Structure formats: structure tokens, C-alpha cells
């Protein structure tokens, strides 16, 4: 009786990682490539951070909860990305793989950066020196390492020549991530209604923050779902209009918020020393005056982001409507 031998071949595919060499996907060898090693560093650093903090119970209160959420979220999402890359599941992933990894990486970099600053300045400094304090300092250091790893990936994905990526890897896409992240931080500081309910114009500022956070989030979700063609207008025109309106309204908020919060003529409080709530030092508390100042600073940062977004979006629309003649293209550089 003849015996039939069947040979099974495991096929792997390669894609550009933006880190100097192709990334092998659908194989455990993906973990030995530069991008895979960087992902492992991101995974391990966040895993060790929340393990250190959880083992000592040094994460109570709003700041500790936020920090623990950040590290657990970054670890979980990076684990999903590694599983998709190792088993070659990109085409089965429900979101656009051209846009999802870079979007998450940019958010993770911002989250780890904020946690690396907020956790030691508003929590660790109140801990007594000892075993728990040492664990908290080690956790802060590893959080900084995680931030550097995520930031390095974002930088290389953006600047690597010849890398074909989605919209979220472009400057306007990365600015959308920054805009929504800054808006989320603003929301955490305005969680106390007493900051704005005494003035109608301040309520308008809060409404403006919410509206443009939603619109920027819609732009991101449309790219993650590859649904940009579902809009009734061209997507570049939508982005340009959004950026223009955002610049105008954020400019008014940048004037109105400090004016009504720090000017005595409009019921504001110009000096921190006059705020009795700032006389208390507590790990779970940020005084009212500091919240007002933080919102003003974050509004200015977001305005700069929207200005840069407007410049890039307008340039893209202009080039598309008025393309350069062939004689002005630098074909020798391609």
C-alpha cells in the first residue's frame, strides 16, 4: 500500500517596520525584529510598572487610579498588537491596521508621559521614605522608559523615508491624537462644575471643548474604520474646515477663560495665595486656582496644535486643487 507524504509549508510575510529592516509577520520571528523588540520593551516596562505598584498598594486615589489605568491599558493593547503580528491576523482585525498601531502608540506615548509627570509630583512626594517609596520611584523610572519606547516608535514611523502608512501616521493625524488627548486632560480639570457654572461665557468654553473633542474623535474613528468616504464632503475639506473653526473658537477661549478666571473685574482671582483651597497639601487634591491655570495652559497648547493642523490641512487641500506643474517637481530626489 503506497504511503503519501504531505509537506506543510508555513508562509510568512514581510512588511516595512520603519526601523531599518522588514518586519516578519505571521511568525514568532516577528519578535526578533527591531520593531518586535521595541514592542517587547514597551510590553515589559508597562507590565513591571503596574506589578510594582499593585504589589505595594501605592495607587490609591484619583492620581493612582489614573496611573494604574494608563499602565494596564498600554500593556493590554500592546499585547493585542503583538498577538496580531505574531499570528498574522492583520486582515482579520476589525480596524484599519495602517492606522490603528500608530494611533495607539501615539496615545500610549502621551499617556505614559503624563503619568510619568503626574504620579511622582502629586503622589510619590507624599509617601514616606521606605520600601513603598523605593517601589514608587522604580515604577516612575519604568514609566519613563515606556514613554521613550513609544515616542521612539512614533518618531521613526513618521520620519522613516519611503514608508507607506495611513493618515494617522501623518502630521495632521498625529496632531488629531494630541488635540483629543489635551481635551481629555482639560475635562479632568473641569470636572468640578464650580469652575465655570458662575459665568455663562465659561460654560460656553466648556461646551466648545466638548464639541471639538467629539469632532476630532470622529475624524480619528473615520480613519480607523476606513470610512472617510462616508462623509458627504471630501475628507480633506472636512479636516480643513474643522481646523479653521477650531482655531477661531479656541482663540476666543484662550482670551475668555483667563479673563474671567484671573481678572478681578470679571470675578476672577489673580493670585494663588488668595485661594484658601491651595493652602492644603494632599495627595488626592488639586486646588481650584491650579485647575484654572492648568486649563488655560492646556487651551494654549491645543490652540497651537490646531494652528499647525490648519497649516498642514490647508496645504494638502491647496496642493490637491492646484497641483504643481511637472516642471516644478523634484523628480531627481525620488
C-alpha positions in Angstrom: 0.0 0.0 0.0 1.6 3.3 -1.1 2.3 5.9 1.5 1.6 9.5 0.7 3.7 12.2 2.4 2.2 15.6 2.7 4.6 18.5 3.2 3.2 21.6 5.1 4.7 24.9 4.4 4.3 27.8 6.8 4.3 31.1 4.9 5.4 34.3 6.4 5.1 37.8 5.0 7.2 40.8 5.5 6.3 44.5 5.8 8.3 47.6 6.3 8.6 48.5 10.0 10.2 51.8 9.6 13.0 50.7 11.9 15.6 49.8 9.3 14.6 46.3 8.3 11.5 44.4 7.2 9.2 43.1 9.9 8.2 39.4 9.6 4.5 38.9 10.5 2.7 35.7 11.0 5.7 34.1 12.7 7.3 34.2 16.1 10.4 35.6 14.3 8.5 38.9 14.3 9.5 39.4 17.9 13.2 39.3 17.0 13.0 42.2 14.5 13.7 45.8 15.6 10.0 46.7 15.8 9.2 43.5 17.6 12.0 44.1 20.2 10.7 47.6 20.7 7.2 46.3 21.3 8.6 43.8 23.8 10.3 46.6 25.7 7.0 48.5 25.8 5.1 45.5 26.9 7.6 44.5 29.7 8.1 48.0 31.0 4.3 48.6 31.5 3.8 45.1 32.9 6.6 45.6 35.5 5.3 49.1 36.4 1.7 48.1 37.3 3.1 44.9 39.0 5.3 47.0 41.3 2.6 49.5 42.1 -0.1 46.9 42.6 2.1 44.7 44.9 2.6 47.6 47.3 -0.9 49.1 47.0 0.6 52.5 46.2 -2.1 53.7 43.7 -5.0 54.8 45.9 -6.9 58.0 44.9 -7.7 59.6 41.6 -4.0 60.0 40.6 -3.1 56.5 41.4 -6.2 55.2 39.6 -5.3 57.2 36.5 -1.7 55.9 36.6 -2.8 52.3 37.0 -5.3 52.6 34.2 -2.6 54.0 31.9 -0.2 51.2 32.5 -2.8 48.5 32.3 -4.3 50.0 29.1 -0.9 50.3 27.4 0.1 46.8 28.4 -3.2 45.2 27.2 -3.3 47.0 23.8 0.4 46.2 23.1 -0.3 42.6 24.0 -3.1 42.6 21.4 -0.8 44.1 18.8 1.9 41.5 19.4 -0.6 38.7 19.1 -1.9 40.1 15.8 1.6 40.5 14.4 2.9 37.1 15.5 -0.1 35.2 14.2 -0.6 37.3 11.1 -4.1 38.4 11.9 -3.9 41.9 10.4 -6.6 41.1 7.8 -9.0 39.8 10.4 -8.6 42.8 12.6 -11.8 44.9 12.7 -9.9 48.2 12.3 -7.5 49.6 9.7 -4.1 48.1 10.5 -2.5 51.0 8.6 -3.8 53.4 11.2 -4.5 51.5 14.4 -1.0 50.7 15.6 0.4 54.3 15.1 -2.7 55.8 16.7 -2.4 53.6 19.8 1.4 54.2 20.0 0.9 58.0 20.0 -1.8 57.8 22.6 0.4 55.5 24.7 3.4 57.9 24.5 1.2 60.8 25.7 -0.4 58.7 28.5 3.0 57.4 29.8 4.4 60.9 29.6 1.6 62.4 31.6 1.7 59.6 34.1 5.5 59.9 34.5 5.0 63.5 35.5 1.7 63.4 37.5 2.4 60.3 39.5 5.7 61.4 41.1 4.7 65.1 41.6 1.3 64.5 43.1 1.6 61.1 44.7 5.2 59.9 45.3 6.3 63.0 47.0 3.8 62.4 49.8 5.0 58.9 50.5 7.3 58.3 53.4 10.8 57.1 52.5 11.0 53.4 52.7 10.2 50.2 50.8 7.0 51.6 49.2 8.8 54.8 48.2 11.5 52.8 46.5 8.9 50.8 44.6 7.2 54.0 43.5 10.4 55.5 42.3 11.2 52.4 40.3 7.7 52.4 38.8 8.2 56.1 37.8 11.5 55.2 36.1 10.0 52.3 34.2 7.1 54.6 33.1 9.6 57.0 31.7 11.3 54.1 29.8 7.9 53.1 28.4 7.3 56.7 27.2 10.7 56.8 25.5 10.0 53.5 23.8 6.6 54.6 22.5 7.9 58.0 21.5 10.8 56.4 19.6 8.4 54.3 17.6 6.2 57.3 16.8 9.2 59.3 15.6 10.6 56.5 13.4 7.2 55.7 11.9 6.8 59.4 10.9 10.3 60.2 9.6 11.4 56.9 8.0 11.7 57.6 4.2 9.6 55.5 1.8 7.3 54.1 4.5 3.7 53.8 3.3 1.3 54.4 6.1 -2.2 55.6 6.7 -3.4 59.1 7.5 -2.9 58.7 11.3 0.9 58.5 10.7 1.0 61.9 9.0 1.5 65.1 10.9 -2.3 66.0 10.8 -3.2 62.6 12.1 -0.7 62.8 14.9 -2.0 66.3 15.7 -5.5 64.9 16.0 -4.3 62.5 18.6 -2.6 65.4 20.5 -5.8 67.5 20.3 -8.1 64.8 21.7 -5.6 63.9 24.4 -5.3 67.6 25.5 -9.1 67.9 25.5 -9.3 64.8 27.8 -6.9 66.3 30.2 -8.9 69.6 30.2 -12.0 67.6 31.0 -10.3 66.1 34.1 -9.6 69.6 35.4 -13.1 71.0 34.8 -14.7 68.0 36.5 -15.6 70.5 39.3 -18.7 72.5 38.0 -17.9 75.4 40.3 -15.1 76.4 38.0 -17.4 77.5 35.2 -21.1 77.5 36.3 -21.0 81.0 37.7 -20.4 82.6 34.3 -22.3 81.8 31.0 -19.2 82.5 28.9 -17.2 80.0 30.8 -20.0 77.4 30.2 -19.6 78.2 26.5 -15.9 77.5 26.8 -16.6 74.1 28.3 -19.2 73.4 25.5 -16.6 74.3 22.9 -14.0 72.0 24.4 -16.6 69.1 24.2 -17.8 69.8 20.7 -14.3 69.9 19.1 -13.2 66.9 21.1 -16.1 65.0 19.6 -15.4 66.2 16.0 -11.7 65.4 16.3 -12.6 62.0 17.7 -14.9 61.4 14.7 -12.1 62.2 12.3 -9.9 59.6 14.0 -12.6 57.0 14.1 -13.4 57.5 10.4 -9.7 56.7 9.6 -9.6 53.7 12.0 -12.7 52.3 10.3 -11.7 53.3 6.7 -15.0 55.2 6.5 -13.7 58.6 5.2 -15.7 58.2 2.0 -18.9 58.1 4.0 -18.8 61.8 4.6 -21.0 64.0 2.3 -18.0 66.2 1.6 -14.4 65.3 0.7 -12.4 64.3 3.9 -9.6 66.9 3.3 -12.2 69.7 3.1 -13.8 68.4 6.3 -10.4 68.5 8.1 -9.6 72.0 6.9 -13.0 73.3 7.9 -12.7 71.7 11.3 -9.2 73.1 11.9 -10.2 76.6 10.9 -13.3 76.7 13.2 -11.2 75.2 16.0 -8.5 77.8 15.7 -11.2 80.6 15.8 -13.1 79.3 18.8 -10.0 78.1 20.7 -8.6 81.6 20.3 -11.7 83.1 21.9 -11.5 80.5 24.7 -7.8 81.4 25.3 -9.0 85.0 25.9 -12.2 84.4 27.8 -11.0 81.7 30.2 -8.1 83.6 31.8 -10.0 86.8 31.7 -12.9 85.5 33.7 -10.8 83.3 36.0 -7.9 85.6 36.9 -9.2 89.2 36.4 -10.9 90.6 39.5 -13.1 92.9 37.3 -14.8 89.8 35.9 -15.0 87.9 39.2 -11.6 86.2 38.8 -8.9 85.5 41.3 -5.5 86.8 40.2 -3.3 85.4 42.9 -3.0 81.8 44.1 -2.4 82.9 47.7 -6.0 84.2 47.9 -7.4 80.8 47.2 -7.9 79.1 50.6 -8.1 75.7 48.9 -4.5 76.0 47.8 -3.3 76.0 51.4 -3.9 72.3 51.7 -1.3 69.8 50.6 -2.9 66.4 49.9 -2.2 63.6 47.6 -5.8 63.4 46.4 -6.4 67.1 45.8 -5.6 69.8 43.3 -6.7 73.2 44.4 -9.1 75.3 42.4 -6.6 78.0 41.3 -4.2 75.4 40.0 -7.0 73.8 38.0 -7.9 77.1 36.4 -4.3 77.8 35.4 -3.8 74.2 34.0 -6.9 74.7 31.8 -5.6 78.0 30.5 -2.2 76.4 29.6 -3.8 73.3 28.0 -6.0 75.6 26.0 -3.0 77.4 24.6 -1.3 74.1 23.8 -4.3 72.9 22.0 -4.6 76.1 20.1 -1.0 75.7 18.8 -1.9 72.2 17.8 -4.9 73.3 15.8 -2.9 76.1 14.2 -0.3 73.5 13.0 -3.2 71.3 11.9 -4.8 74.1 9.9 -1.5 74.8 8.1 -0.9 71.2 7.1 -4.6 70.5 6.2 -4.9 73.7 4.1 -1.6 72.9 2.3 -2.9 69.4 1.4 -6.1 70.8 0.0 -4.3 73.5 -1.9 -1.9 71.0 -3.5 -4.8 68.7 -4.4 -6.8 71.5 -6.0 -3.8 73.4 -7.5 -1.2 70.7 -8.3 2.3 71.8 -9.2 3.3 71.7 -12.8 5.6 68.8 -13.8 8.5 71.3 -14.3 8.4 72.1 -10.6 8.5 68.5 -9.3 11.9 67.4 -8.0 12.0 64.1 -9.7 15.7 63.7 -9.1 15.1 63.3 -5.4 12.7 60.4 -5.8 
